[in-house]
Amino acid sequence: MGVASATFALSAHQQAFAQTIQQQDFDFRVRPYLQDLQGDRVTVMTHINRKGFTWLEVRAQGEQQFRKVVQSEDGLINANTRSTVLTIHGLQSGKTYEYRVYAKEILTFEAYKVVYGKEISSPLYTFKTPDENSQATSCVIYNDVHGRAHSYGQLLDIAGKPEFDFAILNGDMFDYVTNEEDLYDKLLTPLGERFASEKPFFMLRGNHETRGAYSRDFKNFFRYEDNTYYGTFRRGPVSWLMLDTGEDKPDTAEVYAGVVDFDQYRIDQAKWAEKIMASDAFRKSAFRVVVMHIPPFYSGEWHGPMEVQRLFAPLFDKYKVDVVISGHTHTYGFHEATAMHSYPVFIGGGPKEGNRTLIHVKADNRKLEVNMILDNGTNVGTYSKTR
């Protein structure tokens, strides 16, 4: 009986990418970036441009001794790879820490022989764990950047470099995701240059992140507490509800080629969301903020937006959310509470200059304030609520 064999040729892009990597000095592909920062832990995501062994050292600010952190699973320390996930456990709430990432190139990785090459290290970075007793919080929210890497820094500068504890990327950071280079060049590099090595961000998917050859590998570059794109967390007096609104067309649309299942995904997510909103922790928070890419209103009558409205809007009324922050339409707007919805709706702008926005949220135990800043510095939407 014959044995079938096949030869798989690298694509032109893969060949060019491999050749470029070999021509470069061994280095970090992007700066390390923080994910899932909690009171007792944080995950540091690292990527190098050739295969190697990556680790970090961390200490509380003011201490002398560092401790080493590696990625270990099933008795094996992650090595001979370009991407490493380093989770630091045993942290204390409300404390500042310092860390530095190291990497050694691996030239040979055989059963009984490992040969290392050049060793590199990052600058010393700092981060602060959330204080479980804090009565204040702040964040910035981007949406619909669509691959314009320069917009991240520009919008921060135009908004006057507001103070923030973390950032939320509220979907459509890309047109579509073709390969890992898209993530490096259009997202992780500009975020790392501005804040992501010291302040975490939450990557909330939009409908464009579901598209492209790399969309099913997308989650590998981020960390979520329950390994879902949607989630909830508490910071200061605010309970945050992050929802993944999925695609905007029916699952049966020809362009999806029969390989999406967002209708059921939204149904399941709505059931989860109601359990969260019905919980004492959510209901008793001073403020309740929802962030979702497709808004529950004001985005037309396409299938996805109407399903979002049908499944989620009644829950927001029922459980008395304070504000919903969205994007998707590329038309910025602030919509006061009406008979249709008992909460205001912010919709951030689009990717083109003159229409880009940055949304800043801050709260203490008495007041929630949301401001939307256009890329000329104008405040185009403001909302505040006092207890």
C-alpha positions as CSV (number, residue, x, y, z in Angstrom):
1,M,0.0,0.0,0.0
2,G,1.5,3.3,-1.0
3,V,2.1,6.3,1.3
4,A,0.9,9.6,0.1
5,S,3.1,12.6,0.6
6,A,2.8,16.3,0.0
7,T,5.2,19.2,-0.1
8,F,3.9,22.6,1.2
9,A,5.7,25.6,-0.3
10,L,5.9,28.8,1.6
11,S,3.9,31.7,0.3
12,A,5.7,34.7,-1.1
13,H,4.8,36.7,2.0
14,Q,6.2,33.9,4.3
15,Q,9.4,33.7,2.2
16,A,9.9,37.4,2.4
17,F,9.2,37.5,6.1
18,A,11.6,34.6,6.8
19,Q,14.3,36.3,4.7
20,T,13.8,39.6,6.5
21,I,14.1,38.0,9.9
22,Q,17.4,36.3,9.1
23,Q,18.8,39.6,7.9
24,Q,18.0,41.4,11.2
25,D,20.0,41.3,14.4
26,F,18.4,39.3,17.2
27,D,16.0,41.7,19.0
28,F,12.6,42.2,20.5
29,R,10.0,42.4,17.8
30,V,7.9,44.7,19.9
31,R,8.1,46.1,23.4
32,P,6.6,43.9,26.1
33,Y,3.0,44.7,26.9
34,L,0.7,44.2,29.8
35,Q,-2.4,42.1,29.8
36,D,-5.0,41.1,32.5
37,L,-3.6,43.3,35.2
38,Q,-5.2,42.3,38.5
39,G,-4.4,43.0,42.2
40,D,-2.4,39.8,42.5
41,R,-1.0,39.2,39.0
42,V,-0.2,40.5,35.6
43,T,0.7,38.9,32.3
44,V,3.6,40.3,30.2
45,M,3.4,39.3,26.5
46,T,6.7,39.2,24.7
47,H,7.8,38.7,21.1
48,I,11.3,38.3,19.7
49,N,12.2,38.3,16.0
50,R,14.0,34.9,16.0
51,K,13.6,31.8,18.1
52,G,15.0,32.0,21.6
53,F,14.4,31.7,25.3
54,T,12.6,34.6,27.0
55,W,12.2,35.4,30.7
56,L,11.7,38.4,33.0
57,E,12.9,39.6,36.4
58,V,10.5,41.6,38.7
59,R,10.7,43.3,42.1
60,A,8.6,45.6,44.1
61,Q,9.7,49.2,43.7
62,G,12.3,50.0,46.4
63,E,13.4,46.4,46.9
64,Q,16.9,45.2,45.8
65,Q,16.2,41.6,44.9
66,F,14.6,40.6,41.6
67,R,12.9,37.3,41.1
68,K,12.9,35.4,37.8
69,V,9.7,34.5,36.0
70,V,9.4,32.0,33.1
71,Q,6.6,30.4,31.2
72,S,6.4,26.8,32.3
73,E,3.9,24.1,31.4
74,D,4.0,20.3,32.0
75,G,7.5,20.5,33.3
76,L,8.9,22.3,30.3
77,I,9.9,26.0,30.2
78,N,8.8,27.6,27.0
79,A,11.9,27.9,24.7
80,N,12.8,27.8,21.0
81,T,9.9,30.1,20.2
82,R,9.4,33.7,19.3
83,S,6.4,34.4,21.6
84,T,6.4,34.0,25.3
85,V,3.6,34.6,27.9
86,L,5.0,35.5,31.3
87,T,2.5,35.7,34.1
88,I,3.7,37.2,37.4
89,H,1.8,35.8,40.4
90,G,1.9,36.8,44.1
91,L,1.6,40.5,43.6
92,Q,0.1,42.9,46.2
93,S,-2.8,45.2,45.5
94,G,-2.0,48.8,45.0
95,K,1.7,48.4,44.8
96,T,4.3,49.5,42.2
97,Y,6.6,47.0,40.6
98,E,9.6,47.1,38.3
99,Y,10.4,44.5,35.6
100,R,12.9,43.8,32.8
101,V,12.6,41.3,30.0
102,Y,15.5,39.2,28.8
103,A,15.9,36.9,25.8
104,K,18.6,34.6,24.4
105,E,18.7,33.5,20.8
106,I,18.7,29.7,20.3
107,L,21.0,28.8,17.5
108,T,20.7,25.0,17.9
109,F,17.9,23.1,19.7
110,E,18.5,19.4,19.6
111,A,17.6,16.5,22.0
112,Y,21.0,16.7,23.8
113,K,22.4,20.0,22.6
114,V,21.2,23.5,23.0
115,V,23.4,26.4,21.7
116,Y,22.6,29.9,22.7
117,G,23.5,33.0,20.8
118,K,23.1,36.7,21.6
119,E,21.4,37.8,24.9
120,I,19.3,41.0,25.0
121,S,17.4,42.9,27.7
122,S,14.7,45.5,27.7
123,P,14.7,48.8,29.7
124,L,13.3,48.7,33.2
125,Y,9.6,49.2,33.2
126,T,7.1,49.9,36.0
127,F,3.5,49.1,36.6
128,K,1.1,49.5,39.5
129,T,-1.5,46.8,40.5
130,P,-5.1,48.0,41.0
131,D,-5.8,48.9,44.6
132,E,-8.8,46.9,45.8
133,N,-9.7,49.8,48.2
134,S,-9.3,52.6,45.6
135,Q,-12.3,54.9,45.2
136,A,-11.1,56.2,41.8
137,T,-10.3,55.0,38.3
138,S,-9.8,56.3,34.8
139,C,-9.3,54.9,31.3
140,V,-9.0,55.9,27.6
141,I,-11.1,54.2,24.9
142,Y,-10.1,54.0,21.2
143,N,-12.3,52.7,18.4
144,D,-12.2,52.2,14.7
145,V,-8.6,53.1,14.2
146,H,-8.5,50.7,11.2
147,G,-4.8,50.2,11.0
148,R,-3.7,53.9,11.2
149,A,-0.9,53.2,13.7
150,H,-0.1,56.9,14.1
151,S,-3.5,57.6,15.6
152,Y,-2.9,56.1,19.0
153,G,-0.2,58.6,19.9
154,Q,-1.8,61.5,18.1
155,L,-5.1,61.2,19.9
156,L,-3.5,61.0,23.3
157,D,-1.5,64.2,22.6
158,I,-4.5,66.1,21.1
159,A,-6.6,65.1,24.2
160,G,-3.9,66.7,26.4
161,K,-2.3,63.4,27.5
162,P,-5.0,62.6,30.1
163,E,-4.3,60.4,33.1
164,F,-5.5,56.9,32.8
165,D,-5.1,53.5,34.5
166,F,-5.8,51.4,31.5
167,A,-6.9,51.5,27.9
168,I,-9.8,49.8,26.0
169,L,-9.6,49.1,22.3
170,N,-13.2,49.1,21.3
171,G,-13.0,47.2,18.1
172,D,-12.0,47.6,14.5
173,M,-8.4,48.4,15.2
174,F,-7.8,46.8,11.8
175,D,-9.5,46.5,8.5
176,Y,-8.8,42.8,8.7
177,V,-6.0,40.6,10.2
178,T,-3.9,38.9,7.6
179,N,-0.8,37.8,9.6
180,E,1.1,38.5,12.7
181,E,3.0,41.4,11.1
182,D,-0.3,43.3,11.1
183,L,-0.5,43.0,14.8
184,Y,3.1,44.0,15.4
185,D,3.1,47.0,13.0
186,K,-0.4,48.4,13.3
187,L,-1.1,47.8,17.0
188,L,1.5,46.5,19.3
189,T,4.4,48.7,18.2
190,P,2.5,52.0,18.5
191,L,0.9,51.0,21.8
192,G,4.2,49.9,23.2
193,E,5.8,53.2,22.2
194,R,3.2,55.1,24.2
195,F,2.1,53.1,27.2
196,A,1.5,49.4,26.9
197,S,4.7,48.3,28.7
198,E,3.5,50.0,31.8
199,K,-0.3,50.3,31.5
200,P,-2.6,47.4,30.3
201,F,-5.1,47.5,27.5
202,F,-8.2,45.4,26.9
203,M,-8.6,44.3,23.3
204,L,-12.3,44.2,22.6
205,R,-13.1,42.7,19.2
206,G,-15.0,44.6,16.5
207,N,-16.5,43.1,13.4
208,H,-13.3,43.7,11.4
209,E,-11.1,41.7,13.8
210,T,-13.3,38.6,12.8
211,R,-12.1,38.9,9.2
212,G,-8.9,37.7,7.6
213,A,-6.6,34.7,7.5
214,Y,-5.2,35.5,11.0
215,S,-8.5,36.1,12.8
216,R,-8.5,32.7,14.4
217,D,-5.0,33.2,15.8
218,F,-5.8,36.7,17.0
219,K,-6.6,35.8,20.6
220,N,-3.1,34.3,21.1
221,F,-1.7,37.9,21.3
222,F,-3.9,38.9,24.3
223,R,-5.0,37.5,27.6
224,Y,-8.5,37.4,29.0
225,E,-9.4,36.3,32.5
226,D,-11.9,33.7,31.2
227,N,-10.3,33.3,27.8
228,T,-13.3,35.0,26.1
229,Y,-13.3,38.2,24.2
230,Y,-16.0,39.5,26.5
231,G,-15.6,40.0,30.2
232,T,-16.2,42.0,33.3
233,F,-14.1,43.6,36.0
234,R,-14.2,46.1,38.7
235,R,-11.9,49.2,39.0
236,G,-12.5,51.6,41.7
237,P,-16.2,52.5,41.9
238,V,-17.0,51.2,38.4
239,S,-18.1,47.8,37.2
240,W,-17.1,47.4,33.6
241,L,-19.0,45.1,31.2
242,M,-17.2,44.4,27.9
243,L,-19.2,42.8,25.2
244,D,-18.1,41.3,21.9
245,T,-20.9,42.2,19.4
246,G,-19.6,40.0,16.5
247,E,-20.3,40.5,12.8
248,D,-22.7,43.0,11.3
249,K,-24.2,40.7,8.6
250,P,-26.1,37.4,8.9
251,D,-24.1,34.3,9.5
252,T,-25.5,33.0,6.1
253,A,-24.0,36.0,4.2
254,E,-22.0,34.6,1.2
255,V,-18.9,36.6,2.2
256,Y,-18.6,34.5,5.4
257,A,-18.4,31.3,3.4
258,G,-20.3,29.3,6.1
259,V,-17.6,29.5,8.8
260,V,-19.1,32.0,11.3
261,D,-21.5,31.4,14.2
262,F,-22.2,34.9,15.6
263,D,-25.9,34.6,16.1
264,Q,-25.6,31.8,18.7
265,Y,-22.5,33.5,20.1
266,R,-24.5,36.7,20.9
267,I,-27.3,34.6,22.4
268,D,-25.0,32.8,24.7
269,Q,-23.2,36.0,25.6
270,A,-26.4,37.8,26.5
271,K,-27.3,35.0,28.9
272,W,-23.9,35.4,30.5
273,A,-24.2,39.2,30.6
274,E,-27.5,39.0,32.4
275,K,-26.0,36.8,35.1
276,I,-23.3,39.4,35.6
277,M,-25.6,42.3,35.7
278,A,-28.0,40.6,38.1
279,S,-25.1,39.9,40.5
280,D,-24.7,41.9,43.8
281,A,-21.2,42.9,42.7
282,F,-22.5,44.6,39.6
283,R,-25.8,46.1,41.0
284,K,-24.1,47.5,44.1
285,S,-21.3,49.2,42.2
286,A,-21.4,53.0,42.3
287,F,-21.4,53.1,38.5
288,R,-21.9,50.6,35.7
289,V,-20.3,51.1,32.3
290,V,-20.8,49.0,29.2
291,V,-18.3,49.0,26.3
292,M,-19.3,47.3,23.1
293,H,-18.2,47.9,19.4
294,I,-21.7,47.9,17.7
295,P,-24.0,50.3,19.6
296,P,-27.4,49.1,20.7
297,F,-29.0,52.0,18.8
298,Y,-28.0,54.5,16.0
299,S,-26.2,52.0,13.7
300,G,-28.9,51.2,11.1
301,E,-31.0,48.2,10.5
302,W,-28.4,45.6,9.5
303,H,-28.7,42.2,11.0
304,G,-25.9,42.5,13.5
305,P,-26.9,45.8,15.0
306,M,-30.6,44.7,15.3
307,E,-29.5,41.5,17.1
308,V,-27.4,43.6,19.4
309,Q,-30.4,45.8,20.2
310,R,-32.7,42.9,20.6
311,L,-30.5,40.9,23.0
312,F,-28.7,43.5,25.0
313,A,-30.7,46.8,25.1
314,P,-33.5,45.5,27.3
315,L,-30.9,44.2,29.8
316,F,-29.2,47.6,30.0
317,D,-32.6,49.2,31.0
318,K,-33.5,46.4,33.4
319,Y,-30.2,46.5,35.3
320,K,-29.8,50.3,35.1
321,V,-26.4,50.7,33.4
322,D,-25.1,54.3,33.6
323,V,-23.6,54.6,30.1
324,V,-22.9,52.6,26.9
325,I,-19.7,53.4,24.9
326,S,-19.5,52.1,21.3
327,G,-18.1,52.8,17.9
328,H,-18.7,51.0,14.5
329,T,-20.6,53.7,12.6
330,H,-17.6,56.0,11.9
331,T,-19.9,58.9,12.9
332,Y,-19.2,60.3,16.3
333,G,-22.2,61.2,18.5
334,F,-23.4,61.5,22.0
335,H,-27.0,60.4,22.5
336,E,-28.8,61.4,25.7
337,A,-31.2,59.0,27.4
338,T,-34.5,58.8,25.7
339,A,-37.7,56.8,25.8
340,M,-35.9,54.2,23.8
341,H,-33.0,53.8,26.2
342,S,-32.7,54.9,29.8
343,Y,-28.9,55.5,29.5
344,P,-26.8,57.7,27.3
345,V,-24.9,56.2,24.4
346,F,-21.5,57.4,23.2
347,I,-20.4,56.5,19.7
348,G,-16.8,57.2,18.8
349,G,-15.7,58.5,15.4
350,G,-14.0,56.8,12.5
351,P,-10.5,56.4,11.2
352,K,-10.1,59.5,9.0
353,E,-8.5,62.7,10.2
354,G,-11.1,65.1,11.3
355,N,-13.4,62.3,12.5
356,R,-11.2,60.5,15.0
357,T,-12.1,60.5,18.7
358,L,-10.6,59.5,22.0
359,I,-13.0,58.8,24.9
360,H,-11.9,59.4,28.4
361,V,-13.7,58.0,31.4
362,K,-12.9,58.9,35.0
363,A,-14.8,58.2,38.2
364,D,-14.5,58.5,42.0
365,N,-17.0,57.3,44.6
366,R,-19.2,60.3,44.0
367,K,-19.0,61.1,40.3
368,L,-18.7,59.5,36.9
369,E,-17.5,61.6,34.0
370,V,-17.2,60.7,30.3
371,N,-15.7,63.0,27.7
372,M,-15.2,62.4,23.9
373,I,-12.4,64.5,22.3
374,L,-12.3,65.0,18.6
375,D,-8.9,65.0,16.9
376,N,-8.8,68.8,16.8
377,G,-9.1,69.0,20.5
378,T,-12.8,69.8,20.6
379,N,-15.0,68.1,23.2
380,V,-17.9,66.6,21.2
381,G,-19.6,64.8,24.0
382,T,-19.7,65.0,27.7
383,Y,-21.7,63.2,30.4
384,S,-21.5,63.2,34.1
385,K,-23.5,61.5,36.9
386,T,-23.3,62.3,40.6
387,R,-24.4,59.9,43.2
